[in-house]
Amino acid sequence: MKELWSREDERDLSEFLEAVRRDDLVGALFSIEGTPPAARRSGKAVLDTAAHAVRQRMAGTRSSFQKARLLARVLSEELGFSGDADDYYDPRNALLGPLLERRRGMPILLSVVWMEVGRRAGIPVAGIGLPGHFIVRVGSPPGTLADPFAGGVPLTIDDCRRKVKALAGGRVPWRAEYLRQMELPALLERVLRNLSGCRGRAGDEAGRFRAVTFLSALRPDEPENLLSRAELAEELGVRGLAREVWAEIVERFPESTQAQAASEKMAEEDEPPVFH
């Protein structure tokens, strides 16, 4: 059985945190996946090739709407990048490397493709994290909103309002701040939460443990991530690691409800067995 957390995993995590410090989105995503060097080069080549195709057609493309349509034409119509509505929660849809191979995936990773191709081609593309859905803004604000999951179809603000209302069943009131650019740490947090959920649905608790571990390192001041990590380690039978994480929670967040839960878990571990 593969060990739950290895030296290679620790190396990937260190590379991930360094990529975050460098504001290197693609590097961070490849570190989450543990993508080998050859596969990284192959994936980046896909992005470079797409950006070259966009640059070749930039002449006369001035407005944000024209640039959004150009990106949609190259990425969606010609290269076939699209949303996977048939098997949405397939873990491959939440990973950049497999998405670049299959050209199908979740909204946030498809948006990353748009962002990275835009950056390489000299077109500003920002990630916009609506509640329940991820889109992009092409050009400087207000720019043109587009939905990479739906082939790059342009969106109005009213379209976004309706989408949020439909996805949330009307329970989430619209806020203008939903259209703000999502910064790198928040985007990576959303990717990791998606990946954790997909791994959980697939019954891959070890994969979910990896995602939660990266999330804990990305957001070190949030004890609930550490508690999830400890609980997964316990479920997987790695009780020594679970205890280490419980002790860390108690030491670093002594007044939190997570520390109380961790203390109770350690007390259970310390109880002597009862013989009948």
Secondary structure as UniProt FT lines:
FT   HELIX           7..21
FT   TURN            22..23
FT   HELIX           25..33
FT   HELIX           37..56
FT   TURN            59..60
FT   HELIX           64..71
FT   HELIX           72..78
FT   STRAND          82..83
FT   TURN            88..89
FT   HELIX           91..94
FT   HELIX           96..102
FT   STRAND          104..105
FT   HELIX           107..121
FT   STRAND          125..130
FT   TURN            131..132
FT   STRAND          133..138
FT   TURN            141..142
FT   STRAND          144..147
FT   HELIX           148..150
FT   STRAND          153..155
FT   HELIX           157..167
FT   TURN            168..170
FT   HELIX           176..179
FT   HELIX           184..201
FT   TURN            202..203
FT   HELIX           205..218
FT   TURN            220..221
FT   HELIX           223..235
FT   TURN            236..237
FT   HELIX           239..252
FT   TURN            254..255
FT   HELIX           257..270
//
